[in-house]
Amino acid sequence: MPVCTGPYLLLDIPLMVGTMGTEIYRTSLSVDNTCIMNRFFNLLIVIAICTVASCGRDYRKAIIGRWDAGKATLESRILVTIRGDGTLTAEITNSDIKPLAGTYQIDKDRINIKFPRLDMSYRIVTLDKKVLVMKWKYAKITWLRLE
């Protein structure tokens, strides 16, 4: 790490000494202005990185695919296929129930799913190549991506 050199800033800082509260002023405390600028620049870089990381991610492309939404019964599972045109299909394996077609919309970190006579809205917590974690008012829902 480079040694900071440059003009010095003299400060008067009261120091409490003894039990009687006698103040001693030290007028030779030096603060290097170059070090202050380096620290300020580093702080700006950290703030910029945090701002980019905290900005909303566009989930529209990452969510497309086939997902295992969990168990429907002991022997069957719910499979959801999400397409890029805003439609999705939910089906139950090992059953005679025909697949249910619906639509979805993504608004920032929320996914709104609409089936006939059923509307659902979840907040997306995590979405990567293998897992989709959504949060609802009362529960956390985890879907696994099927290859």
C-alpha positions, 0 to 999 in steps of 0.5 A, spaced: 500 500 500 502 506 498 505 511 503 500 517 503 504 524 503 502 531 502 500 537 505 498 536 512 492 539 516 493 541 523 487 540 528 486 542 535 483 536 539 482 536 546 484 530 550 482 529 557 487 527 562 487 526 569 481 526 574 480 533 575 478 534 567 485 538 565 484 539 558 491 538 553 491 541 546 495 537 541 496 542 535 500 537 531 496 532 529 497 531 522 492 528 517 494 527 510 489 530 504 492 525 499 490 519 504 483 523 505 482 523 497 484 516 496 479 514 501 474 518 498 475 515 491 475 508 494 468 509 498 465 512 491 467 505 488 464 501 493 458 505 493 458 505 485 458 497 486 453 497 491 448 501 487 449 496 481 448 490 485 442 492 488 439 495 482 433 490 480 435 484 475 431 483 469 428 476 470 424 475 464 429 471 460 432 467 466 425 465 468 424 461 462 424 454 462 421 447 465 420 447 473 419 442 478 414 446 483 413 440 488 409 434 490 402 434 488 400 428 492 405 422 494 406 419 487 405 426 483 409 432 482 407 439 479 411 441 473 410 448 470 413 450 463 414 458 462 415 460 455 418 467 453 411 469 450 408 470 457 404 464 457 405 458 462 402 451 463 402 447 469 401 439 469 400 434 474 404 428 473 401 421 473 394 423 473 388 424 468 388 432 469 389 435 463 394 441 463 392 448 466 394 454 461 395 461 464 399 467 463 404 471 467 407 478 468 414 480 471 414 487 474 421 488 477 422 483 482 414 480 482 411 475 478 404 475 477 401 468 475 394 468 472 390 462 471 382 461 470 379 464 476 386 464 480 391 470 481 397 469 484 403 474 486 410 472 489 416 476 490 422 473 487 427 472 492 432 468 488 433 466 481 439 462 478 440 456 473 437 451 478 433 454 483 427 459 483 425 461 490 419 466 491 416 469 497 409 469 498 405 473 504 405 466 508 410 462 505 416 461 501 416 457 495 422 453 491 422 451 484 427 446 481 429 447 474 429 441 470 434 440 465 
